[in-house]
Amino acid sequence: MKRLLSIEFQKIQKNRASKILVITYFVLLSLISLIASLKFTIGSLEINIAEQGIFNFPYIWHFNTYAASLFKLFLAVVIVSMMANEYTYGTLKQNLIDGLSKKEFILSKFYVVISFALASTVFVFIMTLLLGYSFSSYTEIAIVFSDLEYLLAYFIKLVGFFSFCLFLGILVKRSAFALGFLVAWFFVEKITYGFIKFNLLNGTYKTKNFADTIIQYFPLESMSNLIKEPISRLNAVKSIENALGGSENIKIYAVQFSDIAIVSTWIVIFILTSFYILRKRDL
């Protein structure tokens, strides 16, 4: 494992664009802390974001992991480019000539995926502790370290998304086309959901439940479901919804084991399929 990772990180280190994207990614993650300084006014009401409880333990674990996951595309570009460069510069063929098996090659890429996801998770963990202890009204150990399942969900989400990007990089061979396919697949899932919800069974309430059940098994949607949006949990948002006559929020925000199982299954599918494509393809 150490040898394979060493080979991959040497390739990334020699790629200036990849280094810039990785650095940019972690810089953007650190900028989440700037949210504490945001203030805005609605009519005569001035709202200070930090005072709304987003940095309170344990809510901050939910908020930070959700916010951090929005920047995952930066590392996704690195992973797709990393795979595309193997074909462009012939390093894949050279690695195989030098004695690296196709299985080891796929494992080396997957180790990079795990390393990026783990590094990002550790970074978010440290940043969350620093922000929480700086702004949270609750600093008891039992409260601080509750809801850590959001970190696990964040890690699984990144591994799943990066594995998908790795699969696309191997399938398409060109980074631009692979990223284009990723965007296209996002719309395929949304269109499929809309078709099932509004057309397949004539838009009844039963159809909505059926559509929600089906779409949760799609790769991008299942990854999205790991960490639900946290904003509607805030008291200020609930107050605004109530003032506008909104219905009571019954969304389940907790990390669900079923969602973890679905994404984990997709990870296995992406990696095994990537290996199958590489094994069958004439290099």
Backbone torsions as a table, in degrees:
resi	resn	phi	psi	omega
1	MET	NA	-44.6	-179.4
2	LYS	-62.0	-41.0	179.8
3	ARG	-64.8	-43.6	-178.7
4	LEU	-65.7	-41.9	178.2
5	LEU	-64.7	-38.6	179.5
6	SER	-60.8	-41.5	178.9
7	ILE	-62.4	-45.6	-176.3
8	GLU	-68.7	-42.3	-178.2
9	PHE	-71.7	-25.1	173.2
10	GLN	-66.4	-38.5	177.4
11	LYS	-64.9	-43.8	179.7
12	ILE	-65.5	-39.7	-178.6
13	GLN	-63.1	-31.5	-178.7
14	LYS	-85.4	-5.2	179.5
15	ASN	-102.5	108.8	-174.6
16	ARG	-62.7	-41.1	-179.1
17	ALA	-62.9	-40.6	179.8
18	SER	-64.8	-41.7	179.0
19	LYS	-62.4	-41.3	-179.8
20	ILE	-64.8	-42.3	-179.9
21	LEU	-65.0	-41.1	179.0
22	VAL	-64.1	-45.5	179.1
23	ILE	-63.4	-43.3	179.3
24	THR	-60.2	-40.7	-179.8
25	TYR	-58.8	-49.8	-177.3
26	PHE	-72.8	-28.3	174.2
27	VAL	-65.8	-43.6	178.9
28	LEU	-63.9	-37.6	176.4
29	LEU	-60.3	-41.7	-178.4
30	SER	-68.2	-23.2	-178.9
31	LEU	-73.9	-8.1	174.9
32	ILE	-57.3	-30.3	-179.6
33	SER	-63.6	-22.5	-179.5
34	LEU	-69.9	-15.6	178.1
35	ILE	-58.9	-28.4	-178.8
36	ALA	-60.9	-24.7	-177.5
37	SER	-93.2	-2.1	-176.6
38	LEU	-76.1	136.3	175.1
39	LYS	-138.9	144.3	174.5
40	PHE	-150.0	163.2	-174.0
41	THR	-119.5	132.2	173.3
42	ILE	-118.2	103.1	-174.9
43	GLY	65.9	-121.3	178.2
44	SER	-96.3	3.3	-176.9
45	LEU	-97.9	120.3	176.5
46	GLU	-98.7	126.4	-176.9
47	ILE	-113.8	123.6	174.0
48	ASN	-99.9	118.3	-173.9
49	ILE	-57.0	-43.8	-177.0
50	ALA	-62.9	-27.9	-177.9
51	GLU	-83.8	-3.2	-179.5
52	GLN	-86.8	-0.7	175.5
53	GLY	91.8	12.1	-177.9
54	ILE	-70.5	-19.3	178.6
55	PHE	-104.3	14.8	175.1
56	ASN	-81.7	138.2	169.5
57	PHE	-73.3	144.0	-2.7
58	PRO	-91.7	0.5	-176.4
59	TYR	-56.8	-32.6	-175.1
60	ILE	-60.9	-29.3	177.4
61	TRP	-63.3	-41.0	178.8
62	HIS	-67.2	-49.4	-175.8
63	PHE	-64.1	-48.2	-175.5
64	ASN	-67.0	-40.0	179.3
65	THR	-67.7	-36.1	177.4
66	TYR	-66.8	-47.0	-179.1
67	ALA	-63.7	-42.3	-178.6
68	ALA	-65.1	-34.1	-178.0
69	SER	-67.5	-18.4	179.0
70	LEU	-68.3	-19.7	-177.1
71	PHE	-97.5	6.5	-173.2
72	LYS	-63.5	-19.4	-178.2
73	LEU	-62.9	-27.9	-179.9
74	PHE	-61.9	-47.1	177.9
75	LEU	-72.5	-28.4	177.1
76	ALA	-62.0	-39.8	177.7
77	VAL	-61.9	-40.2	178.5
78	VAL	-61.5	-44.2	-177.5
79	ILE	-67.7	-43.9	178.5
80	VAL	-64.2	-44.5	178.9
81	SER	-64.1	-38.5	178.7
82	MET	-57.8	-41.4	-179.8
83	MET	-75.7	-40.9	-179.7
84	ALA	-63.2	-37.6	-180.0
85	ASN	-64.7	-27.3	178.0
86	GLU	-61.2	-38.0	178.9
87	TYR	-80.7	-40.8	-176.8
88	THR	-63.4	-45.1	-175.5
89	TYR	-98.7	2.3	176.6
90	GLY	71.9	15.5	-178.4
91	THR	-71.4	-26.7	177.2
92	LEU	-62.0	-50.5	179.5
93	LYS	-63.4	-39.2	-179.7
94	GLN	-65.8	-40.2	177.7
95	ASN	-60.6	-40.7	-179.8
96	LEU	-69.1	-37.6	177.0
97	ILE	-64.5	-36.9	-179.0
98	ASP	-75.1	-1.7	174.2
99	GLY	112.8	-0.4	178.3
100	LEU	-79.2	126.3	178.6
101	SER	-76.5	162.5	178.5
102	LYS	-64.5	-34.2	176.8
103	LYS	-64.3	-43.8	178.4
104	GLU	-65.7	-34.9	179.0
105	PHE	-62.6	-47.8	178.9
106	ILE	-63.9	-41.5	178.7
107	LEU	-61.5	-38.3	-180.0
108	SER	-62.8	-39.6	178.0
109	LYS	-68.7	-40.7	-180.0
110	PHE	-66.7	-35.6	176.4
111	TYR	-62.8	-36.1	176.4
112	VAL	-66.0	-42.8	177.0
113	VAL	-56.2	-48.4	-179.9
114	ILE	-65.4	-39.6	-179.3
115	SER	-63.3	-44.2	177.9
116	PHE	-62.9	-44.7	-179.3
117	ALA	-64.5	-41.4	-179.2
118	LEU	-68.4	-43.2	179.0
119	ALA	-61.6	-42.2	178.8
120	SER	-65.4	-40.1	-180.0
121	THR	-65.4	-43.9	178.3
122	VAL	-63.5	-40.9	179.3
123	PHE	-61.3	-46.7	179.8
124	VAL	-64.8	-38.1	178.4
125	PHE	-59.9	-48.7	-179.3
126	ILE	-65.7	-45.4	-179.0
127	MET	-62.6	-39.1	-179.8
128	THR	-66.0	-41.1	177.4
129	LEU	-62.0	-44.0	-179.7
130	LEU	-63.7	-46.5	179.9
131	LEU	-67.4	-41.6	-179.2
132	GLY	-62.4	-47.5	-179.7
133	TYR	-69.7	-19.9	178.4
134	SER	-83.0	-32.8	-171.9
135	PHE	-123.6	-17.7	-174.0
136	SER	-70.8	143.7	175.4
137	SER	-82.9	-11.2	-177.7
138	TYR	-125.3	116.0	-177.0
139	THR	-125.2	17.8	175.0
140	GLU	-68.7	140.7	-174.7
141	ILE	-54.5	-43.0	-178.2
142	ALA	-61.2	-35.9	-180.0
143	ILE	-78.5	-42.8	-178.0
144	VAL	-56.6	-44.7	-173.7
145	PHE	-100.8	20.3	169.1
146	SER	-88.8	160.4	-179.3
147	ASP	65.0	23.2	177.7
148	LEU	-70.0	-7.5	177.4
149	GLU	-63.0	-20.1	175.9
150	TYR	-65.7	-32.0	176.0
151	LEU	-66.9	-41.6	176.7
152	LEU	-62.1	-44.7	179.0
153	ALA	-61.8	-39.3	178.8
154	TYR	-62.8	-45.0	179.3
155	PHE	-62.3	-48.2	179.6
156	ILE	-62.1	-39.8	-180.0
157	LYS	-61.6	-45.0	179.6
158	LEU	-67.0	-44.3	178.8
159	VAL	-59.8	-42.4	179.1
160	GLY	-63.4	-46.8	-177.9
161	PHE	-66.8	-43.7	-179.9
162	PHE	-68.2	-34.4	176.8
163	SER	-65.0	-38.6	176.3
164	PHE	-61.7	-43.9	179.5
165	CYS	-65.3	-39.0	176.9
166	LEU	-61.9	-44.9	177.5
167	PHE	-58.8	-44.9	179.8
168	LEU	-65.3	-37.7	178.4
169	GLY	-63.0	-38.4	178.2
170	ILE	-73.4	-39.8	-177.6
171	LEU	-67.7	-45.5	-170.9
172	VAL	-96.0	-29.1	177.0
173	LYS	78.7	-20.5	-178.1
174	ARG	-118.0	131.1	-173.6
175	SER	-62.3	-42.3	-178.5
176	ALA	-62.9	-43.8	179.6
177	PHE	-68.5	-36.9	179.6
178	ALA	-64.7	-43.5	178.2
179	LEU	-67.6	-35.8	176.3
180	GLY	-64.2	-39.6	177.2
181	PHE	-64.3	-37.9	178.7
182	LEU	-61.4	-45.7	178.3
183	VAL	-64.9	-42.9	179.6
184	ALA	-61.9	-39.3	-180.0
185	TRP	-65.6	-34.8	176.9
186	PHE	-58.5	-45.0	-179.8
187	PHE	-71.7	-31.8	176.6
188	VAL	-60.2	-43.6	179.4
189	GLU	-64.2	-43.4	-179.2
190	LYS	-65.8	-42.4	179.9
191	ILE	-66.5	-40.1	178.2
192	THR	-61.6	-42.9	178.4
193	TYR	-61.8	-45.6	179.9
194	GLY	-63.9	-38.8	179.5
195	PHE	-64.4	-45.4	180.0
196	ILE	-65.8	-40.7	-174.8
197	LYS	-71.0	-42.2	-170.5
198	PHE	-104.9	-19.0	-175.4
199	ASN	-117.2	-43.5	-170.3
200	LEU	-58.8	-43.8	-179.2
201	LEU	-123.4	31.4	173.1
202	ASN	65.2	25.0	170.9
203	GLY	68.4	26.0	177.3
204	THR	-77.9	169.4	178.3
205	TYR	-62.0	-35.1	177.2
206	LYS	-62.1	-36.1	178.5
207	THR	-63.2	-41.5	-179.8
208	LYS	-60.6	-44.0	177.6
209	ASN	-62.7	-40.6	179.2
210	PHE	-65.0	-42.7	179.6
211	ALA	-63.8	-43.2	178.7
212	ASP	-63.9	-36.4	179.0
213	THR	-67.0	-43.3	-178.3
214	ILE	-69.8	-46.2	-172.2
215	ILE	-67.2	-23.9	-178.3
216	GLN	-67.0	-14.5	179.6
217	TYR	-92.8	-5.6	177.2
218	PHE	-75.8	147.9	-172.0
219	PRO	-58.6	-54.8	-176.2
220	LEU	-68.0	-39.0	-179.8
221	GLU	-67.2	-39.6	179.2
222	SER	-64.5	-36.4	176.6
223	MET	-67.5	-40.2	178.5
224	SER	-63.6	-36.0	-177.7
225	ASN	-69.7	-17.2	-179.3
226	LEU	-60.2	-40.9	179.4
227	ILE	-127.9	102.6	179.9
228	LYS	-69.3	157.3	178.1
229	GLU	-61.0	136.4	-174.4
230	PRO	-96.3	-10.9	-170.5
231	ILE	-61.4	-40.3	-177.1
232	SER	-69.6	-6.3	175.8
233	ARG	-79.3	-20.6	-176.1
234	LEU	-65.6	141.7	179.8
235	ASN	-61.7	-37.3	-179.4
236	ALA	-63.3	-40.6	179.5
237	VAL	-67.8	-42.4	177.9
238	LYS	-61.4	-38.2	179.6
239	SER	-64.9	-41.4	178.9
240	ILE	-64.9	-42.8	178.5
241	GLU	-61.0	-42.6	178.9
242	ASN	-65.3	-39.0	-180.0
243	ALA	-65.7	-31.0	-179.9
244	LEU	-88.4	2.7	178.7
245	GLY	80.4	23.3	-179.8
246	GLY	-71.3	160.0	179.4
247	SER	-78.0	160.8	-179.1
248	GLU	-66.2	134.7	-177.2
249	ASN	-77.5	118.8	-179.9
250	ILE	-116.3	17.8	-179.4
251	LYS	-64.4	141.4	176.1
252	ILE	-92.0	116.8	-175.7
253	TYR	-95.4	-17.5	-175.8
254	ALA	-65.9	152.1	176.1
255	VAL	-69.8	127.7	-178.0
256	GLN	-99.6	134.9	179.0
257	PHE	-61.2	-34.8	-179.8
258	SER	-61.2	-38.4	178.3
259	ASP	-67.0	-40.1	177.0
260	ILE	-62.4	-41.5	-179.4
261	ALA	-64.7	-40.8	-179.4
262	ILE	-64.8	-47.4	-179.3
263	VAL	-66.0	-39.2	178.3
264	SER	-61.4	-38.0	177.1
265	THR	-64.5	-41.3	177.4
266	TRP	-63.8	-36.7	177.9
267	ILE	-59.5	-46.9	179.0
268	VAL	-61.7	-42.7	-179.9
269	ILE	-62.4	-46.0	-178.2
270	PHE	-62.4	-44.7	-176.9
271	ILE	-70.1	-44.4	179.4
272	LEU	-65.6	-39.5	178.7
273	THR	-67.6	-38.1	176.4
274	SER	-60.6	-43.6	178.5
275	PHE	-64.8	-40.6	179.4
276	TYR	-62.7	-45.2	179.8
277	ILE	-61.5	-46.2	-179.0
278	LEU	-64.4	-37.7	-178.6
279	ARG	-69.0	-35.6	-176.8
280	LYS	-88.4	-20.4	-174.0
281	ARG	-77.9	140.8	175.6
282	ASP	-83.1	110.4	-176.8
283	LEU	-85.8	NA	NA
